Amino acid sequence: MEHDASDAGEARYELVISVDARRSGQYSDADKPRMRERIYRVLETAFAQAGVGRDAVHMEDRGDGVLVSVPGRIAVTRLLGLWMVEVHENLREENRSLLVPLGLRVAMHVGPVRHDSRGISGRAVDLTCRLADSSVTRQLLDREQADLVLAVSDSLYVDVVSAGGKFIEPARFSRARLALKEGEVSAWFHLPGRPAPGIGPSAPEEPGPTASGPAGGAGTSPAAAAPERVRSDRDDRNDEGDEDGGGDASARYTAQGDLSVHQHNVYQQPVHIGRTTGAGPRKD
């Protein structure tokens, strides 16, 4: 994605996407290039399938993942909806032939982003990377044995996700509050093709890359080195003395396996956006 020299240092509101591979440190040196190739194939194919030109987005290599920014002229709903569906389906297809499935943690946030000759920076970038690396994101991916987990910032959920749209179902997101280095924030979590996930207590995080760390994950922030404190909607209800479990039922639902029904904008293989994949439902 090209930027005029006159725009150097100017902040523009863009969608930031952080993509990290699950347990990338467990890949051998010989396996990492193949892992990286699969990540790029999944993401770039999804951009093409969603009608987003590769030259329209900025992509930075992060060693075990990718950092992306998308300009405002491209609808955020297309990335949250159709693009995420395609990423999930492409990832499932890649994993069919793998003994150890590739898992992806994806985070999204919209905010001011600055571009320079070396890449992008700003608080919006930092927050997106921390959401992708959060303990809740890691736990959901492992606990639910999922291929993909999506985390979105509270502002993105309120401004875009909550209104719904094509392939966007707000009821399938669950909220949690995270204590990050910069302070406590709310975020929303989604497992594509599944009901709203249950959010449990956090586990200690493994050291991981930060937005300011070099590609390959050599940099580690104090926040990444310590456990996050997580609060869910259920905690709020208990604090308020809600004994009968009223409120948002999605916060109490624990997802188990993929859905096998067609409902609203969610569909399962073998039919996929008008094209047939030729394979039946996968057994997770």
N, C-alpha and C positions, 0 to 999 in steps of 0.2 A: 504494500500500500504506500503510494507516494505522498509526500507532504511538501508543500512549497517551503523554500528556505525562509521566507518571511514568517512562516508559522512556527519556527523553531522556538521552543520554550512556551508557546501558547497552549493553555489547557483547553481541551475539547471534551465534551461529554461523550463518552463511548461505552459500549458494552465490553467488559473485560471478562475473559474466560480463562480459567486455569485448569489444566488437565494433568493429573499425576497418575503414574502406574502404581498399582498395589504391590507393596513389599518389593520394590525395585532393587533393594540391596541384596536380595536373595538370588538375583540372576547372576550367573557367571559372566566373566568378561566375554566369553564366546557367544553367550545367549543375548546379551544386551543389545547388540546391533539389530538382531531379528526382532526383539521386543520393540525397539524404537521404530523400526520399519512398519510394524503392525499398527502402532499408534498413529503414525502419519497417514497410513493407508485408510484407516478407519475415519479419521477426521476429514481428510481432504476429499475422500469419496462422498462423505456426508455433505460437505459444502456444495459439491457439484449437484448432488441429488436434491438439495434444498434450493438450488438456483442462486447460490451465492458465489460469485466469481472469486477464484483464489487470489487474484490481484486486488480484490476489494478489501481484504483483511490483512492485518499485520500479524505475523506469527514469529515467535522467538523460541528457539530450542532451549529446553531446560535440562537436558541430559536424560532424565527419566520422565519427561513430560513436555508439555508445550504451553506457552503463554500466548494468548490471542487477544487482540482488540479489534472491535468491529465499529466502523463509523456510524453516526446517527442516521444516515440516509437509508440504512438497511434496518427494517423493522425488527425490533427486539423479539416480537412474538414469533417471527420466523425461526429464530435461533432457539428460543425456549420450546417451541412446538415441533415443527417439521424437522429441523436440524437434529434436535435431541433424539427424536424417533429414529432417524436414519443412523445416527451414531450408535444407538443401542442395537439396532438390527445388524449393522455391519460388524459390531463387536461380537455379537452372538455367532455370526457366521464364521468369523475368525477363530472363535473358541471351539468350534465343533471338531477341529482336527488337533487340538492341543490337549496334552495330558494335564498340564497345569494352566488353567484358564487365565487369560489376561484380564485383570480388573482395573477399572478406571474410576478415579475420583474427579468429578467435574464441579467447578464452582463458578458462579456468575454474579456480577454486580455492575451497576451503571454509575459512573462518576467521572470527575475531571481527570483526564489523562494527558501527560506531556510526552511528546516524542522528541528524541534526538537521534544522532547518528548511531547510537549503540542500542536503542530500543525504547521502551516505555517506562514511565515511573509515575508515582503519585500515591496518595493514600488509597485511592480506589484499587490500584494494583495490589498494594499490600494487603488490604482486606480480602480481596478475592483469593489470593494465595493462602492466607491463613484459614479461610473457610475450607478450601480444598484439602488442607493438611490437618484439619481439626480432628480431635479424638472421636467426635460423633460421626463424622464422615468415614473415618477408618473403621469404627465399630460396626456401622451398618453394613458396609461392604463385606466384612468378614462374617459377622453374625448371621446375616441373611444369605450368605453364599451367593451374592449377586454379581452380575457382570459390571454393573454401573450404578453409581450413586450420584445424585445431583444435589448440590447445596446452593441456595440463593440467599442473597442478603434480604433483610427485612424490608428495606425500601423497594427493592425489585419485586418482592412478593406483593406488597401493598399496591404499588403503582401499575404492575403488569399482570402478575400471575393471578391475583385475586379476581380479576375481571374475566378470567377464562379465555377461551379462544380455541382455534383449531389445534387439537392434540395437547391442549393445556387444561388440566383439571385441578383447580386449587384444592379440592377436597382430598386429593392424594398426596398432599404435603403435610408434614408435621413440624411444629415449631419447637426450638430449644434456645435457651440463652447461654451464651458462651462467655467465659471470662478470659479475654485475650489480653495481650500486653498493653494494648491501647485503651482497654476498658471493657466493660460488659456490653455485648451486642446480642441481638436476636438474629436467628437465621432459620431458614426453612429447608427441610430435607425431603427428598423424593427418590423412590426406587421405580424406574420406568417399568410399566406393565404390572404394577402391584398396588395393593391398597396403601393408605398412608402408614408409614412405619411407626412402630412403637419406639419411643426415645427413652433409653434407660440411663443409669448413671455412667459417667465417663470412666475410661481406663487410662492409665498413664500413657502418655504419647511417646512414640519413638522419635529420636531426633530426626529432623527432616529439613529440606531446603526452605528458605524464606525468599520473599520477593527480591531482597537485596543480595542474596547469596549468589555465587557464580553458578553457571550451568553445570549440572552434574550433582548439585546438592551439597557442596562443600560448606556453605554458610549455614549456621544454626542460630536461631534467636533464643533468648531466654524463655520466651513463651513456648517455643517448640520443645524445649528441654524439660519442661515441667507439665504436670497434668493440668488440664483445663477443668474448671468448675462448670458444670452444666446443670441448668434447670429447665424442666419441661413444663408444658401446660398442666400436667398432672400435679406437679409440685405446687403451682399456684393455687389449684383447687383445694389441695390438702391444707395449705396455709390459711385458706379462707374458711375452713371447716366444712367443706362440701363432702359430706359422708356418702351420699348416694351416687357419686361419680358423675354429676351433671357436667354440662359444658360440651366441649368438642370431643366427640367420640373417637376421632382419628388419633388423638394422643394416646388412647388406651389400646389401640389395635396393633398387634404384632404380626407383621407380614410373614407368611410361610409359603415360599414357592411362587411361581408365576401364575397369573390368572389364566383360566382356560375359557373365558367367556368374552363375548363382544358386547361392550357397553359404552355408550357415549362415543368418545373419540378414541377409545382404546381398542386395539384389535390384536390378534395373535397370528403367528404363522400357521399355515403356509401362505395366507393372503396378506400382502403388504403394500398398501397404497396402490391398489390396482394392478400390482404385478405379483406373480406367483413365484415363490422361492423354490418350490419343488421339494421342500422338506417339511416334515410334520413337527408338532410342538416338541421343544426340547425338554428333557427331563432333568431338572436341576437337582 
